[in-house]
């Protein structure tokens, strides 16, 4: 007797058949070819194609993504309505929780899943570590194939190269600035005039906390400048 793998509905979303799909204000989950509340699937050992769609605002329509994911064979589609920069994505969290080893997560385009390239690579790498594949329709990337895995590894390598290059440029820029007598970070609020006033107030016996508040600098900054022999 075949068993059913049940996907509980999330509190923030809904699960509807293609003929009666509803639009939820925040997020929704769409079950393809099953009754409300579960997807009728065979043995728990079977692999499943789980779709993820995202639009940035409530007013945007995810129909293009949903149709493409349905045509690709996704048994269940999770939809978030949230900006790509936001960390909180209830349906993505639900998808990642439901995906099992042997499943494949499918998106219409790479930028629908990751907030940025490092986040995308982190998410897909996490899926790979759990035995879950990843597929992007527009870019024709499928990590369940040797070619798709190679392409994704190249993307990860390029992201690492870009990160290292940015770090190298930053350090080179700071070194060049120091060579010209400049240092990085915010300009100091302490000026020679403020330091002169602080020393006169200190000679008059005023507390350092009062002096720092009067000249508009922090107490640690005042202490550092008073201790510095070059000031």
C-alpha positions as CSV (number, residue, x, y, z in Angstrom):
1,X,0.0,0.0,0.0
2,X,1.4,3.4,-1.1
3,X,2.1,6.0,1.6
4,X,1.5,9.7,1.3
5,X,4.0,12.3,2.2
6,X,2.1,15.2,3.8
7,X,3.2,18.8,3.7
8,X,1.4,20.8,6.4
9,X,0.1,24.2,5.4
10,X,2.0,27.2,6.8
11,X,0.2,29.7,8.9
12,X,1.3,32.5,6.5
13,X,0.2,30.8,3.3
14,X,-2.3,28.6,1.6
15,X,-2.3,25.5,-0.6
16,X,-4.5,25.5,-3.7
17,X,-5.0,23.4,-6.8
18,X,-4.2,25.1,-10.2
19,X,-7.9,25.6,-10.9
20,X,-8.7,27.4,-7.7
21,X,-5.5,29.3,-6.9
22,X,-5.9,32.2,-4.5
23,X,-3.7,35.2,-4.0
24,X,-2.5,35.7,-0.4
25,X,-1.2,39.0,0.8
26,X,2.1,37.8,2.0
27,X,3.0,34.2,0.9
28,X,1.3,31.1,-0.3
29,X,2.0,27.4,-1.1
30,X,0.5,25.9,-4.1
31,X,-0.1,22.1,-4.4
32,X,-0.2,20.8,-7.9
33,X,-2.5,18.0,-8.7
34,X,-3.8,17.2,-5.2
35,X,-6.5,18.1,-2.7
36,X,-6.2,20.9,-0.3
37,X,-3.8,20.2,2.7
38,X,-1.5,17.6,1.2
39,X,0.2,16.4,-1.9
40,X,-0.6,12.9,-3.0
41,X,2.8,11.4,-3.5
42,X,4.1,7.8,-3.6
43,X,6.7,6.3,-1.3
44,X,8.6,8.7,1.0
45,X,11.7,7.5,-0.8
46,X,10.7,9.0,-4.1
47,X,12.3,12.3,-5.2
48,X,10.2,15.3,-5.7
49,X,10.5,18.6,-7.6
50,X,9.7,21.5,-5.2
51,X,9.3,24.9,-6.7
52,X,10.0,28.3,-5.2
53,X,8.7,31.6,-6.5
54,X,9.2,35.2,-5.2
55,X,7.9,38.6,-6.1
56,X,9.1,41.8,-4.4
57,X,5.7,43.4,-3.6
58,X,2.1,42.4,-2.9
59,X,1.0,44.0,-6.1
60,X,3.3,41.9,-8.3
61,X,1.9,38.8,-9.9
62,X,3.9,35.6,-9.7
63,X,1.9,33.9,-12.4
64,X,4.8,33.8,-14.9
65,X,7.0,32.0,-12.3
66,X,4.2,29.7,-11.2
67,X,3.3,28.6,-14.7
68,X,6.9,27.9,-15.6
69,X,7.5,25.9,-12.4
70,X,4.3,23.9,-13.0
71,X,5.3,23.2,-16.6
72,X,8.7,22.0,-15.3
73,X,6.9,19.4,-13.2
74,X,6.9,20.9,-9.7
75,X,4.6,19.0,-7.3
76,X,4.5,21.8,-4.9
77,X,5.3,25.5,-5.2
78,X,6.1,27.9,-2.3
79,X,5.6,31.6,-3.0
80,X,6.9,34.6,-1.0
81,X,6.0,38.2,-1.5
82,X,9.1,39.9,-0.1
83,X,11.9,42.1,-1.3
84,X,15.1,40.2,-2.2
85,X,17.0,42.1,0.5
86,X,14.9,40.8,3.3
87,X,16.1,37.9,5.4
88,X,12.6,36.8,6.5
89,X,11.0,34.6,3.9
90,X,8.4,32.3,5.5
91,X,7.8,30.1,2.5
92,X,11.4,29.6,1.7
93,X,12.0,28.5,5.3
94,X,9.1,26.1,4.9
95,X,10.5,24.8,1.7
96,X,14.0,24.2,3.1
97,X,12.4,22.4,6.1
98,X,10.2,20.1,3.9
99,X,12.9,19.2,1.3
100,X,14.3,15.7,1.9
101,X,17.3,13.9,0.4
102,X,16.6,13.1,-3.2
103,X,14.3,16.1,-3.7
104,X,15.2,19.0,-6.0
105,X,14.4,22.7,-5.4
106,X,13.5,24.5,-8.5
107,X,13.3,28.2,-9.2
108,X,12.4,30.2,-12.3
109,X,15.6,32.3,-12.1
110,X,18.6,32.4,-9.7
111,X,17.8,35.8,-8.2
112,X,14.4,34.5,-7.0
113,X,16.2,32.3,-4.4
114,X,19.2,34.2,-3.1
115,X,19.4,37.8,-1.7
116,X,22.8,38.0,-3.4
117,X,25.4,35.7,-4.9
118,X,27.0,34.7,-1.6
119,X,23.6,33.9,-0.1
120,X,22.6,31.9,-3.1
121,X,25.7,29.8,-3.0
122,X,25.3,29.3,0.8
123,X,21.7,28.1,0.3
124,X,22.5,25.8,-2.6
125,X,25.6,24.4,-0.8
126,X,23.4,23.7,2.3
127,X,20.9,21.9,0.1
128,X,23.7,19.8,-1.5
129,X,25.0,18.9,2.0
130,X,21.5,17.4,2.7
131,X,21.4,15.5,-0.6
132,X,18.9,18.0,-2.1
133,X,19.4,19.1,-5.7
134,X,18.9,22.6,-7.2
135,X,17.6,23.6,-10.5
136,X,17.1,27.1,-12.2
137,X,15.0,27.2,-15.3
138,X,16.2,30.4,-16.9
139,X,19.9,29.6,-16.5
140,X,19.5,25.9,-17.2
141,X,21.4,24.9,-14.1
142,X,20.7,21.6,-12.6
143,X,23.0,20.4,-9.8
144,X,21.7,16.8,-10.1
145,X,23.7,16.6,-13.4
146,X,27.4,16.7,-13.8
147,X,27.3,19.7,-16.0
148,X,25.0,21.7,-13.7
149,X,27.3,20.9,-10.7
150,X,30.3,22.1,-12.7
151,X,28.5,25.4,-13.6
152,X,27.5,26.0,-10.0
153,X,31.0,25.3,-8.8
154,X,32.3,27.9,-11.3
155,X,29.8,30.4,-10.0
156,X,31.0,29.7,-6.4
157,X,34.6,30.1,-7.5
158,X,33.9,33.4,-9.2
159,X,32.1,34.7,-6.1
160,X,35.1,33.7,-4.0
161,X,37.4,35.4,-6.5
162,X,35.3,38.6,-6.4
163,X,35.3,38.6,-2.6
164,X,39.1,38.2,-2.5
165,X,39.6,40.8,-5.1
166,X,37.4,43.3,-3.2
167,X,39.4,42.6,0.0
168,X,42.7,43.0,-1.8
169,X,41.6,46.3,-3.3
170,X,40.4,47.6,0.0
171,X,43.7,46.8,1.7
172,X,45.7,48.3,-1.1
173,X,43.6,51.5,-0.9
174,X,44.1,51.7,2.9
175,X,47.8,51.2,2.5
176,X,48.0,53.9,-0.2
177,X,46.0,56.3,2.0
178,X,48.3,55.6,5.0
179,X,51.4,56.3,2.8
180,X,49.9,59.7,2.0
181,X,49.3,60.4,5.7
182,X,45.7,59.5,5.8
183,X,44.0,56.8,7.8
184,X,40.7,55.0,7.3
185,X,37.6,55.3,9.4
186,X,35.5,58.2,10.5
187,X,37.2,61.6,11.0
188,X,38.0,62.2,14.7
189,X,35.8,64.6,16.6
190,X,38.8,65.7,18.6
191,X,40.6,68.8,17.2
192,X,43.7,70.5,18.5
193,X,41.5,73.4,19.8
194,X,39.2,71.0,21.7
195,X,42.2,69.2,23.2
196,X,43.7,72.5,24.4
197,X,40.4,73.4,26.1
198,X,40.2,69.9,27.6
199,X,43.7,70.3,29.1
200,X,42.9,73.7,30.6
201,X,39.6,72.3,32.1
202,X,41.5,69.3,33.5
203,X,44.1,71.6,35.1
204,X,41.2,73.5,36.8
205,X,40.2,70.2,38.4
206,X,37.0,69.5,36.3
207,X,36.1,65.8,36.0
208,X,36.9,64.1,32.7
209,X,33.3,63.1,32.1
210,X,32.2,66.7,32.3
211,X,35.1,67.8,30.0
212,X,34.2,65.1,27.4
213,X,30.5,66.2,27.5
214,X,31.4,69.9,27.2
215,X,33.7,69.6,24.2
216,X,31.5,67.0,22.5
217,X,33.6,63.8,22.4
218,X,33.4,60.5,24.0
219,X,35.2,59.7,27.3
220,X,37.3,57.0,25.7
221,X,38.4,59.4,22.9
222,X,39.3,62.1,25.5
223,X,41.3,59.6,27.6
224,X,43.2,58.3,24.5
225,X,44.1,61.9,23.4
226,X,45.2,62.9,26.8
227,X,47.4,59.8,27.2
228,X,48.9,60.2,23.7
229,X,52.4,61.8,23.8
230,X,52.0,63.1,20.3
231,X,48.9,65.2,21.1
